[in-house]
Amino acid sequence: MIKSMTGFGRGKYEKDGRNYSIDIKSVNHKYSDIGIRMPRILNPFEDKIRKKMAESISRGKIDVFVNFENYSNIGSTIHFNLELAKEYVKGLEELAKETGVEYDIDVMALAKMPEVLKVEEDESEEILGKELMFALEEALKNFVEMREAEGQKLIEDMEKRIAWIEEKVNEIEKYSGTLVQEYMQKLESRVKELMDTKVADENRLAQEIVIFSDKSSIEEELTRLKSHIMQFRNFLKENSPIGKKFDFLIQEMNREINTIGSKANCLEITNRVIEVKTEIENIREQVQNVE
């Protein structure tokens, strides 16, 4: 199924006082660009998160926000530098004696002294990594589902637009079939009027008509444009990332309709060419959202 490049997903996991929350959001981008923001304690898992994301996403600017609250004893250990604390006490006692200031210090104040108390990460990576992946899988699942839902809306919209374009192309084809005949009649009438004669030079007329037919023929362009329309519909059924192919195909469709507009010497065709160009541009904007 076609996926949109815009989406959002959230996942959570809680266990024994450890709370994980992951938000994933994305916008359009030509390539894949994954940015991850997380607490320092979870940095060892950045590559694992990036690889997991790459399994489900091929294009888009994706931001991953990881929040971690740890109220358990896993993941961090408290260390007290007792020798340093004793030195602080000794130094403060001497300072109080020398200055005559009242000596008054409690344990909480002492613990706030530089380097006395340290919170260090312990070797619980396996537990944290496993729990983090539970939250990531839920967030990624919700994220992909939203992208697919948005992709379905894109499909429905583009199906309507490509059907409308096909209808206009068929109308152009009908008008193109009468171009030569109409030109021949106009040319013959004009020649008779200028030459003041009832009989025009058939050979000369034939030459002019051949030249006009060659210059104004849009059969090849119409054939290619119809082929592009059919290919576009096939792309809508694809399951793999197809955004870049869509973009190229739209360029080709635009090229063909531009050529038709420049070659067709007919107001009815010109009007429809303008309408088709406008609708192709609308599809191009939608295609920019396709992964």
C-alpha positions in Angstrom: 0.0 0.0 0.0 1.2 3.5 -0.8 2.2 5.4 2.3 2.2 9.2 3.0 5.5 10.7 4.2 3.7 12.6 6.9 2.6 10.8 10.1 2.8 10.6 13.9 3.0 7.7 16.3 3.4 7.3 20.0 4.4 4.3 22.1 4.7 3.8 25.9 6.0 1.1 28.2 6.1 0.9 32.0 7.7 -1.6 34.3 8.9 -1.5 37.9 9.2 2.3 38.0 10.7 2.7 34.6 8.6 4.7 32.2 9.4 4.9 28.5 7.6 7.2 26.0 8.5 7.6 22.3 7.0 10.0 19.8 7.7 9.7 16.1 6.7 12.3 13.6 7.7 12.9 10.0 7.3 15.4 7.1 8.2 15.3 3.4 11.8 14.9 2.4 13.6 13.8 -0.8 15.6 11.2 1.1 15.6 9.4 4.4 16.7 11.6 7.3 16.2 10.2 10.8 16.9 12.4 13.9 16.8 10.9 17.4 16.7 12.8 20.7 17.0 10.8 23.9 18.4 10.9 27.4 22.1 10.2 27.7 21.6 6.9 29.6 19.9 5.5 26.5 22.5 6.7 23.9 23.9 3.1 23.5 20.6 2.2 21.8 20.6 4.9 19.1 21.9 2.7 16.3 19.4 0.0 17.2 16.5 2.5 17.0 17.8 3.8 13.7 18.0 0.4 12.2 14.5 -0.5 13.4 13.1 2.7 11.9 14.9 2.0 8.5 13.1 -1.4 8.3 9.7 0.4 7.9 10.6 3.7 6.4 12.4 4.5 3.2 11.8 8.3 2.8 10.9 11.3 4.9 12.4 13.6 7.6 11.7 11.6 10.7 12.1 12.9 14.3 12.2 10.5 17.2 11.7 11.8 20.7 12.5 9.4 23.5 11.6 10.2 27.1 12.7 8.0 30.0 11.8 8.3 33.7 13.5 6.0 36.1 12.3 5.5 39.6 13.9 2.1 40.1 17.5 1.1 41.1 18.2 -0.3 37.6 20.1 1.9 35.3 21.8 4.0 37.8 23.9 3.7 41.0 24.6 6.3 43.8 28.2 6.6 45.0 29.4 8.6 48.0 33.0 9.8 48.2 33.3 9.5 52.0 37.0 10.5 52.1 36.2 13.7 50.3 33.2 14.4 52.6 35.5 14.0 55.6 37.9 16.5 54.2 35.1 18.9 53.7 34.0 18.5 57.3 37.6 18.9 58.6 38.1 22.0 56.4 34.9 23.6 57.5 35.6 23.0 61.2 39.0 24.8 60.8 37.3 27.6 58.8 34.7 28.1 61.6 37.5 28.2 64.2 39.7 30.7 62.4 36.9 33.0 61.5 34.8 32.7 64.6 31.8 31.8 62.6 29.4 29.3 64.1 30.0 25.8 62.8 26.7 24.4 61.5 26.5 21.8 58.7 24.1 18.9 58.1 24.3 15.8 56.0 22.2 17.2 53.2 24.4 20.2 52.9 27.5 18.0 52.9 26.0 15.8 50.1 25.6 18.9 47.9 29.3 19.6 48.0 31.1 19.0 44.7 32.0 15.4 43.9 30.6 14.1 47.2 27.6 12.4 45.7 27.6 10.9 42.2 24.9 9.1 40.2 26.5 6.7 37.7 25.0 4.5 35.1 25.3 0.8 35.9 25.6 -2.2 33.5 21.8 -2.8 33.0 21.9 -2.1 29.2 20.2 -5.4 28.3 17.1 -4.7 30.4 16.8 -1.1 29.3 17.3 -2.0 25.7 14.7 -4.7 25.7 12.1 -2.4 27.4 12.9 0.5 25.2 12.2 -1.7 22.1 8.7 -2.4 23.4 7.9 1.3 23.4 9.5 1.8 20.0 7.6 -1.1 18.4 4.3 0.4 19.6 5.2 3.9 18.4 6.4 2.6 15.1 3.2 0.5 14.6 1.0 3.6 15.2 3.2 5.7 13.0 3.1 3.3 10.0 -0.7 2.9 10.4 -1.2 6.6 10.2 1.1 6.9 7.2 -0.9 4.1 5.5 -4.2 5.8 6.3 -2.9 9.1 4.8 -1.6 7.1 1.8 -5.1 5.7 1.2 -6.5 9.2 1.1 -3.8 10.2 -1.4 -4.7 7.2 -3.6 -8.4 8.1 -3.7 -7.6 11.7 -4.5 -5.1 10.8 -7.3 -7.5 8.2 -8.8 -10.1 10.9 -9.3 -7.7 13.3 -10.8 -6.1 10.9 -13.2 -9.6 9.8 -14.4 -10.4 13.4 -15.0 -7.2 13.9 -17.0 -7.9 10.8 -19.0 -11.4 12.1 -19.9 -9.8 15.4 -21.1 -7.2 13.5 -23.1 -9.9 11.6 -24.9 -11.6 14.8 -25.8 -8.4 16.2 -27.2 -8.0 13.1 -29.3 -11.5 13.6 -30.8 -10.7 17.2 -31.7 -7.3 16.2 -33.2 -9.0 13.8 -35.6 -10.8 16.7 -37.3 -7.8 19.1 -37.4 -6.5 18.1 -40.9 -10.0 18.1 -42.5 -10.8 21.5 -41.1 -7.5 22.9 -42.2 -8.0 21.5 -45.7 -11.4 23.2 -46.0 -10.1 26.5 -44.7 -7.0 26.4 -46.9 -9.0 25.6 -50.0 -11.5 28.4 -49.3 -8.7 30.9 -48.7 -6.9 29.9 -51.9 -10.0 30.3 -54.0 -10.7 33.7 -52.4 -7.2 35.0 -53.1 -6.9 33.6 -56.6 -10.4 34.6 -57.4 -11.1 31.2 -58.9 -13.5 28.3 -58.3 -10.8 25.7 -58.7 -7.7 25.5 -56.5 -4.4 23.9 -57.4 -4.9 20.4 -56.0 -1.2 19.5 -55.9 -0.3 22.7 -54.0 -3.1 22.1 -51.6 -1.9 18.5 -51.0 1.6 19.7 -50.3 0.4 22.3 -47.8 -1.9 19.7 -46.1 1.0 17.2 -45.8 3.2 19.9 -44.2 0.4 20.9 -41.8 -0.4 17.3 -40.9 3.2 16.7 -40.1 3.6 19.8 -37.9 0.3 19.5 -36.1 0.1 15.7 -35.6 -0.2 14.8 -31.8 -0.9 11.1 -32.2 2.5 10.1 -30.8 2.1 12.4 -27.8 -1.4 11.2 -27.1 -0.3 7.6 -27.3 2.5 8.2 -24.8 0.3 10.2 -22.5 -2.3 7.4 -22.5 0.5 5.0 -21.7 1.6 7.2 -18.8 -1.9 7.3 -17.4 -2.1 3.5 -17.5 1.3 3.3 -15.8 0.2 5.8 -13.1 -2.8 3.6 -12.3 -0.4 0.6 -12.0 1.8 2.6 -9.6 -1.2 3.2 -7.4 -1.4 -0.5 -6.8 2.2 -0.9 -5.7 3.2 -1.9 -2.2 6.8 -0.7 -2.4 7.9 2.9 -1.9 6.9 4.6 -5.2 7.2 8.3 -4.7 10.3 8.9 -6.8 8.8 6.9 -9.7 5.6 9.0 -9.4 7.6 12.2 -9.6 9.4 11.1 -12.8 6.2 10.0 -14.4 4.5 13.3 -13.7 7.4 15.1 -15.4 6.9 12.9 -18.5 3.2 13.6 -18.5 3.8 17.3 -18.3 6.3 17.1 -21.1 3.8 15.4 -23.4 0.9 17.8 -22.7 3.2 20.8 -23.3 4.1 19.4 -26.7 0.5 18.8 -27.5 -0.3 22.4 -26.6 2.5 23.8 -28.8 1.6 21.6 -31.8 -2.2 21.7 -31.8 -3.6 24.7 -33.7 -7.0 24.5 -32.2 -8.7 26.6 -29.5 -10.7 23.6 -28.1 -7.5 21.5 -27.7 -5.6 24.5 -26.2 -8.3 25.0 -23.6 -8.2 21.4 -22.5 -4.4 21.4 -22.5 -4.5 24.2 -20.0 -7.0 22.3 -17.8 -4.8 19.1 -18.0 -1.7 21.0 -17.1 -3.4 22.5 -14.0 -4.6 19.1 -12.9 -1.1 17.5 -13.4 0.3 20.2 -11.2 -2.3 19.3 -8.5 -1.2 15.7 -8.8 2.5 16.7 -8.5 1.7 18.4 -5.2 0.1 15.2 -3.9 3.0 13.0 -5.2 5.4 15.0 -3.0 3.7 13.4 -0.1 4.1 9.8 -1.3 6.9 7.8 0.3 
